[in-house]
């Protein structure tokens, strides 16, 4: 019984995490919800690379190039996700926002063995989402380029795509 005299539901004591599930280039990605500062429509965001919202500048983060995902950020459901980590802020364009998912931390599964190189630092693992999986992005890796661009006062992409042996498409079977 609960303190109010009603039967309490089953509550797990396991640590929980919340993720914002989005689609980029046809691949489901999971962003740590505590890093998400807001969502904008493309009409609200415009075409600028760097966005200033409430006096704070969010540099554009290109996930498609390093992750080898096609650019599909021009559709009717496209949104801009504002992210922050300390004083570093960035924005990413996503084709679709699926919503928040709260899970036990133990439900974040390790990466399969074919993730053997630098992509191990890009992801924290995978989680089941609908009839597929979502790759859990490492927030430090996502924000890494933003900090460099903000320190240099530029929002241009910082170099060549990284080589990746295991692509998100390969993991999803596509």
C-alpha positions as a Markdown table, in Angstrom:
| # | Residue | x | y | z |
|---|---|---|---|---|
| 1 | Unk | 0.0 | 0.0 | 0.0 |
| 2 | Unk | 1.1 | 3.5 | -0.6 |
| 3 | Unk | 1.0 | 6.3 | 2.0 |
| 4 | Unk | -2.4 | 7.3 | 0.7 |
| 5 | Unk | -3.8 | 3.9 | 1.3 |
| 6 | Unk | -4.0 | 2.8 | -2.3 |
| 7 | Unk | -2.2 | 0.0 | -3.9 |
| 8 | Unk | 1.1 | 1.3 | -5.4 |
| 9 | Unk | 2.1 | 0.2 | -8.9 |
| 10 | Unk | 5.3 | -1.8 | -9.4 |
| 11 | Unk | 8.2 | 0.7 | -9.2 |
| 12 | Unk | 11.7 | -0.3 | -10.2 |
| 13 | Unk | 14.6 | 1.0 | -8.1 |
| 14 | Unk | 16.9 | 0.6 | -11.1 |
| 15 | Unk | 18.5 | 3.8 | -12.4 |
| 16 | Unk | 16.6 | 5.3 | -15.4 |
| 17 | Unk | 17.6 | 7.4 | -18.3 |
| 18 | Unk | 15.5 | 9.5 | -20.7 |
| 19 | Unk | 16.3 | 9.9 | -24.4 |
| 20 | Unk | 14.8 | 12.0 | -27.2 |
| 21 | Unk | 14.4 | 9.6 | -30.2 |
| 22 | Unk | 15.0 | 11.3 | -33.6 |
| 23 | Unk | 15.6 | 10.2 | -37.1 |
| 24 | Unk | 18.6 | 11.5 | -39.2 |
| 25 | Unk | 19.2 | 10.0 | -42.6 |
| 26 | Unk | 16.7 | 7.2 | -42.0 |
| 27 | Unk | 18.5 | 6.1 | -38.9 |
| 28 | Unk | 17.0 | 6.3 | -35.4 |
| 29 | Unk | 19.3 | 8.1 | -32.9 |
| 30 | Unk | 18.8 | 8.5 | -29.2 |
| 31 | Unk | 19.9 | 11.9 | -27.6 |
| 32 | Unk | 20.3 | 12.1 | -23.9 |
| 33 | Unk | 17.3 | 14.2 | -22.8 |
| 34 | Unk | 19.1 | 16.1 | -20.2 |
| 35 | Unk | 21.2 | 17.7 | -23.0 |
| 36 | Unk | 18.2 | 18.9 | -25.0 |
| 37 | Unk | 17.3 | 22.5 | -24.5 |
| 38 | Unk | 14.5 | 22.9 | -27.0 |
| 39 | Unk | 13.0 | 22.1 | -30.4 |
| 40 | Unk | 12.4 | 24.5 | -33.2 |
| 41 | Unk | 10.5 | 24.1 | -36.5 |
| 42 | Unk | 12.5 | 25.0 | -39.7 |
| 43 | Unk | 10.3 | 28.1 | -39.9 |
| 44 | Unk | 11.5 | 29.2 | -36.5 |
| 45 | Unk | 15.1 | 28.3 | -37.1 |
| 46 | Unk | 15.5 | 29.6 | -40.7 |
| 47 | Unk | 18.6 | 28.7 | -42.7 |
| 48 | Unk | 21.3 | 30.0 | -40.5 |
| 49 | Unk | 24.1 | 27.7 | -39.4 |
| 50 | Unk | 24.4 | 29.2 | -36.0 |
| 51 | Unk | 21.2 | 30.0 | -34.1 |
| 52 | Unk | 20.8 | 32.5 | -31.3 |
| 53 | Unk | 17.9 | 31.7 | -28.9 |
| 54 | Unk | 17.3 | 33.8 | -25.8 |
| 55 | Unk | 20.8 | 35.4 | -26.2 |
| 56 | Unk | 22.6 | 32.0 | -26.5 |
| 57 | Unk | 24.3 | 30.9 | -29.7 |
| 58 | Unk | 23.9 | 27.3 | -30.8 |
| 59 | Unk | 26.5 | 26.2 | -33.5 |
| 60 | Unk | 25.3 | 23.8 | -36.2 |
| 61 | Unk | 26.4 | 20.1 | -35.7 |
| 62 | Unk | 26.5 | 18.0 | -38.8 |
| 63 | Unk | 25.8 | 14.4 | -37.9 |
| 64 | Unk | 25.2 | 13.2 | -41.4 |
| 65 | Unk | 28.7 | 13.6 | -42.7 |
| 66 | Unk | 30.7 | 11.8 | -40.0 |
| 67 | Unk | 28.0 | 9.1 | -39.6 |
| 68 | Unk | 27.7 | 8.7 | -43.4 |
| 69 | Unk | 24.0 | 9.4 | -43.3 |
| 70 | Unk | 22.1 | 11.0 | -46.2 |
| 71 | Unk | 20.8 | 14.6 | -45.7 |
| 72 | Unk | 17.1 | 14.3 | -45.3 |
| 73 | Unk | 16.6 | 17.4 | -43.2 |
| 74 | Unk | 14.3 | 19.3 | -45.6 |
| 75 | Unk | 11.0 | 17.5 | -45.1 |
| 76 | Unk | 7.8 | 18.7 | -43.5 |
| 77 | Unk | 8.6 | 17.1 | -40.1 |
| 78 | Unk | 12.2 | 18.5 | -39.9 |
| 79 | Unk | 13.0 | 20.0 | -36.6 |
| 80 | Unk | 16.1 | 21.6 | -35.1 |
| 81 | Unk | 17.2 | 20.2 | -31.7 |
| 82 | Unk | 19.0 | 22.6 | -29.4 |
| 83 | Unk | 21.7 | 20.8 | -27.2 |
| 84 | Unk | 24.0 | 22.0 | -24.5 |
| 85 | Unk | 26.7 | 20.6 | -22.4 |
| 86 | Unk | 28.0 | 23.1 | -19.9 |
| 87 | Unk | 28.9 | 26.3 | -21.8 |
| 88 | Unk | 29.0 | 24.4 | -25.2 |
| 89 | Unk | 25.8 | 24.6 | -27.3 |
| 90 | Unk | 24.9 | 23.1 | -30.6 |
| 91 | Unk | 21.9 | 22.5 | -32.9 |
| 92 | Unk | 21.2 | 19.5 | -35.1 |
| 93 | Unk | 18.6 | 19.2 | -37.9 |
| 94 | Unk | 16.6 | 16.0 | -37.7 |
| 95 | Unk | 14.1 | 14.6 | -40.2 |
| 96 | Unk | 11.7 | 13.5 | -37.5 |
| 97 | Unk | 11.2 | 13.7 | -33.7 |
| 98 | Unk | 9.6 | 10.6 | -32.3 |
| 99 | Unk | 9.4 | 11.7 | -28.6 |
| 100 | Unk | 10.9 | 10.9 | -25.3 |
| 101 | Unk | 11.6 | 7.4 | -24.1 |
| 102 | Unk | 12.4 | 6.6 | -20.5 |
| 103 | Unk | 14.1 | 3.3 | -19.9 |
| 104 | Unk | 16.2 | 1.5 | -17.2 |
| 105 | Unk | 19.9 | 2.1 | -17.8 |
| 106 | Unk | 20.3 | -1.7 | -18.1 |
| 107 | Unk | 18.2 | -1.5 | -21.3 |
| 108 | Unk | 20.9 | 0.4 | -23.1 |
| 109 | Unk | 22.7 | -2.5 | -24.8 |
| 110 | Unk | 26.4 | -2.6 | -25.7 |
| 111 | Unk | 27.4 | -2.0 | -29.3 |
| 112 | Unk | 27.8 | -5.1 | -31.5 |
| 113 | Unk | 31.3 | -6.4 | -32.1 |
| 114 | Unk | 31.6 | -4.9 | -35.6 |
| 115 | Unk | 31.9 | -1.4 | -34.0 |
| 116 | Unk | 35.6 | -1.6 | -33.6 |
| 117 | Unk | 37.2 | 1.7 | -34.4 |
| 118 | Unk | 36.5 | 5.4 | -33.6 |
| 119 | Unk | 32.8 | 4.8 | -33.8 |
| 120 | Unk | 33.0 | 3.3 | -30.3 |
| 121 | Unk | 33.5 | 6.8 | -29.0 |
| 122 | Unk | 30.5 | 8.1 | -31.1 |
| 123 | Unk | 27.9 | 5.9 | -29.4 |
| 124 | Unk | 27.1 | 4.7 | -25.8 |
| 125 | Unk | 25.1 | 1.7 | -27.1 |
| 126 | Unk | 21.8 | 0.8 | -28.7 |
| 127 | Unk | 18.3 | 0.6 | -27.4 |
| 128 | Unk | 15.2 | -1.1 | -28.8 |
| 129 | Unk | 12.8 | 1.3 | -30.4 |
| 130 | Unk | 9.6 | 0.3 | -32.1 |
| 131 | Unk | 10.5 | -2.6 | -34.4 |
| 132 | Unk | 14.1 | -1.4 | -34.8 |
| 133 | Unk | 17.0 | 0.0 | -32.7 |
| 134 | Unk | 18.2 | 3.5 | -31.9 |
| 135 | Unk | 21.8 | 4.3 | -31.6 |
| 136 | Unk | 22.5 | 6.2 | -28.3 |
| 137 | Unk | 24.8 | 9.1 | -29.3 |
| 138 | Unk | 27.7 | 10.0 | -27.0 |
| 139 | Unk | 26.9 | 13.6 | -26.0 |
| 140 | Unk | 30.5 | 14.5 | -25.5 |
| 141 | Unk | 31.3 | 13.4 | -29.1 |
| 142 | Unk | 28.3 | 15.3 | -30.5 |
| 143 | Unk | 29.3 | 18.5 | -28.7 |
| 144 | Unk | 33.1 | 18.1 | -29.3 |
| 145 | Unk | 33.0 | 19.9 | -32.7 |
| 146 | Unk | 30.7 | 22.7 | -31.3 |
| 147 | Unk | 33.3 | 23.6 | -28.7 |
| 148 | Unk | 36.0 | 23.8 | -31.3 |
| 149 | Unk | 33.9 | 26.0 | -33.6 |
| 150 | Unk | 32.6 | 28.2 | -30.8 |
| 151 | Unk | 36.2 | 28.8 | -29.5 |
| 152 | Unk | 37.3 | 29.7 | -33.0 |
| 153 | Unk | 34.3 | 31.9 | -33.7 |
| 154 | Unk | 33.2 | 29.9 | -36.7 |
| 155 | Unk | 30.5 | 27.5 | -37.5 |
| 156 | Unk | 32.0 | 25.7 | -40.5 |
| 157 | Unk | 32.4 | 21.9 | -40.5 |
| 158 | Unk | 35.8 | 21.1 | -39.1 |
| 159 | Unk | 37.3 | 18.8 | -41.7 |
| 160 | Unk | 36.9 | 15.6 | -43.5 |
| 161 | Unk | 34.4 | 12.8 | -42.5 |
| 162 | Unk | 35.8 | 10.2 | -40.3 |
| 163 | Unk | 36.2 | 6.6 | -41.6 |
| 164 | Unk | 33.7 | 4.2 | -40.2 |
| 165 | Unk | 33.7 | 0.5 | -40.6 |
| 166 | Unk | 30.3 | -0.2 | -39.0 |
| 167 | Unk | 27.7 | 2.2 | -40.3 |
| 168 | Unk | 24.3 | 2.8 | -38.7 |
| 169 | Unk | 22.7 | 1.3 | -41.8 |
| 170 | Unk | 24.8 | -1.9 | -41.4 |
| 171 | Unk | 23.5 | -2.3 | -37.9 |
| 172 | Unk | 19.9 | -1.8 | -38.9 |
| 173 | Unk | 20.3 | -4.3 | -41.7 |
| 174 | Unk | 19.9 | -1.7 | -44.5 |
